Amino acid sequence: MTDATPPAPDWDRVKDLFQRALELPPGAREAFLQRASAGTAERQEVASLLAAHGAVPSFLEAPACDAFTGLGDADLRPGTQVGGYRLLSAVAQGGMGTVWAAERADGTGPGVVAIKMLRRGFGGPKVLRRFALERRTLADLDHPNIARLLDGGVAADGRPFLVMEYIRGRPIDDYCEQRRLDVPQRLQLFRGVCLAVHYAHQNLVVHRDIKPSNILVTDDGVPKLLDFGIAKILTPEGAPPLSTLTTEGALPMTPEYASPEQVRGQPITTATDVYALGVVLYELLAGQRPYTLHTRQPAEMQRVICEIEPRKPSSMVVEQHRERRRRLRGDLDNVVLMALRKDPRRRYASAEQFAHDVELHLRGFPVLARGESYRYLLASFVRRHKLSVGAGSAVLIAVVGGSLSTAMQADKARRHAERTASEALIGQQSAEFLTDLFRGAGPQLQNSALLRQLLRDNAGLARAEAEHNPRKAAAQLEALGKIHRHLRLYDEADALLQDALALYRREHGADGPGVAHTLEQIGWVEFERGDRPQAAVHSFRSAYALHLRLFGADHADTAYCASYLGMALRATGGLDEAEGLLRSALGVLERRNRLDTPRVRSTLAGVLSGQAE
C-alpha cells in the first residue's frame, strides 16, 4: 500500500458506467468494466457500487437472509479474499470464531482492520437478520474507548464475517501486570472502561461479554473495548439457561464473567454489564476471579455463579502484596462486591455510577457501596484532611461521632437515602432504567400496558425536571424519545422529541448540538412511520444545515446526516439532490477512514439505478 491519496473518480463517468453495467447479466459486468475506457479509480468505484447494489442487500435484507443455507468450515489462508478484504494473518482464536488482520482488497481504506470469521453454530439466517437490525445502532457507537464495528458480510463459503477496528494492545489484566500498575492506576484505567460502557448503554447497546480479553490497552495507556453488541447478534431469542445446555460455548458468553441472570437465561440488561465489570475489577485488584469453576459441566457452573457468594477481594490477595491487601480492605471490597450482587436490582444503577464510586474512592470521599453512618462520614473526612486535622481534633470528632444517638443516625441515613433515590430516579433511571426495560423486554412485553405506563410515568418525571434543570430534562426527553422510536411508538416519540427540541432551543438557542441531534431523531421517526416522507425530508434538511454550521462539511456526523437526508430524498423522488448528498457523504466517510460505508454506497447505488429507469 502507498500513502499517496488515490485520484478522485470522475462521477459522471462512474454514473454512466454503473447504469450501463446494470443492464448486463451479472456474469458479464466484470469483462465490460475491463473493456471500458476509464481510469482505475472509476472502475473501482463502479465495482464497489455494483457490489453494494447486489451483495449488501443480500446480506442485510430479510428475504435474502432467508435463502442462507448454512456455514462452512473451509480453510482460510493469508491472501484469501473475504468480501472486499484480503486476509493478512490470524491474530486470535475464540469460541465464536477466528479473528484475522486484513486490509481492503482494492488498496483503499485506513489500513489494517480486524475480521471475525464466525465458526459453525454461530451463523445462519437469524444471525444475519439480527445483524441487519442492530448494525446501524452499533455502527453509530463513536467513543474513543470503543473499537468500532465497521462492516459485515458473507464470505464465498457462506460464512458470516464482521469487520471491526483493529486495535494494537494487550488485555487489560496483562497490561496492568506488565506495567506493574499500582491500585490507583488500575482504578483510573478501569474507570475509563466503565464510562465507555455507560456511553454504549446510553445508545441502547449492552455488551454481554465483557472480560479482560475484550478490553485491550494500547501502548499509550488507552483502553479499548472490543466486540460491543456482537454477543446480542449471536444470541438466539429466548436463549435457554446454561444448566439446560449440553455443550460449552452453545451461547456467546464467557461463564467466568457471566452474571446470574445471564446463565439462567433471564432478560439481559445494563446490570449484566455492571456485573461483568465487577468481575474484571475483582481480577485486576485481587489477581484472581471471585470464584473458580472447577468443572465445565453447565449445571454446576450455574450453581456456582448463582449461589456462591464471592469472598472479599482483599482476602484473596497473595501474601507478598500486603500493601495492596490493606488498600483493598473496606471501601474497595464493598465497591467490588456491590457490583457482584446476585440480584441485578441491588447492583450499581449504571456503569457510570460504578465509575463514580471508583472516583470517590480515589479522591478520598465516602463511597455509595458502604453504609453512610455518621461515624463513617467523619472518618472519611479525617482521612481526606489528615494533614490539617490535628490529633486532638481527630479524637474529638471520633468521640462526638460515637456519642450521637441511634435516632439521629437513622434520621440522617433516611433523609440521605430519600434524596439519593430521588436524584437517581430522575438523573439516571428515567433513561437508564427504561433502557433496561427496553433491552430486557421480549416482543410480547414491548407493547404491554405496564411498560407503556412506566414510560409515561418517567416521561412525566423528566418533564417535571424541566423547571429545575432544563438541560438535564432535555437530554432525558431525547433519550426517552429514542427509546419510544425503537419501540415503534412513533406518536409518543415525536411528542417527547419535540419537547426536548423546545428545551434545547430555550437553553442553547437555535444552533446547539442538542437541537441538531434531536432534529435528526425526529427525522427518523417521520421516515420510519412511513406516512410523512416530506416531513422527514424537512427535518433531516434542517438537521443537516445545522450540522454544517456547527461541525463543517468534513465532519463525520455531518456526513451521516447528509446520508440520512439523501435516503429520505430517494424515497420522495428527489434523486438528483440525493445523489449529490450521498456522493459527498461517501467521500467524507472514506477520507476519515470510516469503513461503515456500505449503507451509504448501497443507497447511492439505488439512487443511480432509479435515475436509469
Phi, psi and omega in degrees: 000146178249153180279351182294141179286126181294149181296145179289141180287154173280107189290331175297319178292318178302312182299316180297313181295319181298313183292325176290322180294326180298333181283348182265157172299148182308323183290343183261356188287321182297316179296322178300316181293323179295327180279340186294140178276078181219159179285169181300318182299319180293316181297318180296319180293319178297317178300319179295319179294320178297319178296318179294324181291331182251305188288318184296313176299326180294338177270322189266336185269141186300315182302320178291325178299325182295338180277355181295133189252347179149181184250147173250172178235036181297146180293142176244142182226158172306135183099342178297137178266129178238110186060232178264020186236151177249125181289138180255307181197150175284131184245342181198150177235125181228181182295331183269345180155194182255140177256129180243144164280139184211171176217163178297132183293334181272006177081002178264181177094181188279354184120231187280136172236169176252131178242124175261113176268118185284142180273173178301137180102346179242028179222194181117175184302322183292323177298314181295323179293317178296321179297320179299321181288323186270342194301318183296318180296315182294320181293336180280351177291108184233090184221140184297343181252015179235125174286127189280144167278122190256323191196178177187163180182195179235125181289170182299331180274007177091000182275132175290148175223154179237137181251127183229162173301134180272125183247127173264110182187182180242149174306146189300325180291318177296319180299315181297320180288317181297320181274356181053049181290141176278179185300311179301321179294321177295320180294320178297317179298315181295323180301320177298324177296315180301317182292327176293319177297319179298319178301315179297319179299322178297336178262019173066034177237125175253137184287306177082350182213049178286129179198165183304322182290345175262009176233097179265142178247126181285170178299337178276002179083022180261119178283142179228124178272133180256161169062031179295127177082350183296319183299322180293319179302323186267357182267122178293150177295143181065039183302139182284162174294156182302325185295340181269355182273150181255350180228138175292144179086007179291341174235145181283075174210162179252112188307322182299338182242006183277145180277162177304316181293331179292313183285341176276353182077022180272170182304139179266130179229183177298335178297335177297317177291325177300318179298311181298322175299323177297320178296317180298315180294320176305313182292321180294327184269319185265344181083003177205167182280165183293339175207160181250130176267103185282346181223155175262014177288121189305316183297322180289322177298318179296321180298315181296312184293323187269338189242332184276124177279129180291147176284162177299137179305323182299329182284349183258355181286136183293159189302324185288352178250055184298321181296319178295319179301316180297320182294328183281334185300138176092249188301309184294323173305312183292322179299310182296315184291333175294321178293336185261014179297142184296320180278116183300336180288343183258003175277182173303143182294338181199165174295330177294319178294322175301311179299322181295320179295321176298317179295320178302316179297316181299329181268359177083017180264163175299146180256155180292334186284359179240143178303130186275061175290156181297322178299319181293318179298319179293318179298321178295320178300316181296319180298319181292329186242035186294338179279339183250349179263118181291164181299319180296318179296319180298317179297317181298315179300316180297318180295314180299316179300319181289338184267354180295146184289155177299323181298319181295318179297316182297319180295318179296316180297319181296313181295321178296316181296318180296317180295315180297316180297319180296316180295320181294322183300315182275318187286328183239311192285337178300333175252311188286319178297320178291328173299318176303313180299316181297315181290325183278339185284132173281176182303325181290334184269341188293340176247021182288154179297324181297312182296320179296321179294319178296322177297316179297317181299315183286330173295321177297319178297318180295320179294322178296327180293341183300331180291328186260323183216078185298329180294314178297317181298320180298316179296321180293317180295322177297316179297317179295322177298320179294320178298315178299322178296317179295331177275002181062028173266075194289323179298313179295319179300316181298317180297316180296316181292324176295321177296317178299318180299317180297319179293317178301316181293324179293323184273325188241359185083191186278351190244020182280156177302323178300323177297315182299313183292323180290320175301322178297316178296321177298320176301318178296319178301313182293325180288315186288331180288339168086349184251005182224056184297322180291325177296322178297317178301316181298315182293315179296323180295319178295317179296319181295316179299321180289321175301318179300316181291322185279316191245341183091163186289337186265011180272142182300319180299321177296319180296316178299317180296321176299321180293325178294318177297318177299320177299314181293321178296323177301319182292336182257005176092002179276064190291321183294314178294322179299320180301313181298317180295316183290322176297317179297314180298317181298318179297316180296313184296323178288321178295327181269015175060033173268110182277000178279062183247352182302323180296317181294315181295322179297318178295318178298318178299320178296322178295312181296322177296319179295325179293333183280343184281000000 
